[in-house]
Amino acid sequence: MQQLTIYDAIAATPLNVGDSVRVIPSADESDVETYYYLQDFTKAKGEVLEVLPKMQYRARFGSRVGIFKNEELRKV
């Protein structure tokens, strides 16, 4: 039996339309564009509006809507 790490478990958990989410700040500072994109949504509570292909999501945070990868969002 193979043991999963917490990162494997989070990545394998899909979100659904209507789920409340928060953005997980990027630990990869080498990807500057993603880092600054996510900073605009950090500390805000949002809602999943649409499930997109490849475990990506369209989510609303206040009046702003963004597209996020599964590993960038955490269900609250």
C-alpha positions in Angstrom: 0.0 0.0 0.0 1.3 3.5 -0.9 1.0 6.3 1.6 -0.1 9.7 0.3 1.4 12.9 1.5 -0.9 15.8 2.5 0.0 17.5 -0.8 -1.2 14.4 -2.8 -4.5 14.4 -0.9 -5.2 18.1 -1.5 -4.3 17.9 -5.2 -6.6 14.9 -5.7 -9.6 16.6 -4.1 -11.8 18.2 -6.7 -14.0 21.2 -5.9 -17.6 21.7 -6.9 -19.7 24.7 -8.1 -20.8 26.7 -5.1 -17.9 25.6 -2.8 -16.5 28.4 -0.6 -12.7 28.7 -1.2 -9.6 30.7 -0.3 -6.5 31.1 -2.4 -3.3 29.4 -1.2 -0.4 31.7 -1.6 2.2 30.4 -4.1 5.4 29.1 -2.6 7.1 29.1 -6.0 8.5 32.7 -6.1 10.3 31.9 -9.4 6.9 32.1 -11.2 6.5 35.9 -10.6 3.4 36.3 -12.8 1.5 33.6 -10.8 2.7 35.0 -7.5 1.4 38.5 -8.2 -1.8 37.2 -9.7 -2.6 35.2 -6.6 -1.7 38.1 -4.3 -4.7 40.0 -5.5 -7.0 37.3 -4.2 -5.1 36.3 -1.0 -7.1 36.6 2.3 -10.4 36.9 0.5 -13.2 34.3 0.7 -14.6 33.3 -2.7 -17.0 30.9 -4.4 -16.5 28.5 -7.3 -18.6 29.5 -10.2 -17.6 26.9 -12.8 -15.5 23.8 -13.1 -13.1 23.9 -16.1 -11.1 21.1 -17.7 -7.9 19.9 -16.1 -9.0 20.6 -12.5 -9.2 24.4 -13.0 -11.9 26.6 -11.7 -13.5 30.0 -12.3 -14.1 31.6 -8.9 -15.5 34.9 -7.7 -13.8 36.9 -4.9 -16.0 40.0 -4.2 -16.5 41.7 -7.5 -13.5 40.0 -9.2 -13.5 36.7 -11.0 -10.4 34.7 -11.7 -9.3 31.3 -13.1 -7.4 29.1 -10.7 -5.7 25.7 -10.7 -6.9 23.1 -8.1 -3.6 23.4 -6.1 -4.1 27.2 -5.7 -7.5 26.9 -4.0 -8.5 25.5 -0.6 -12.1 24.6 0.4 -13.3 26.4 3.6 
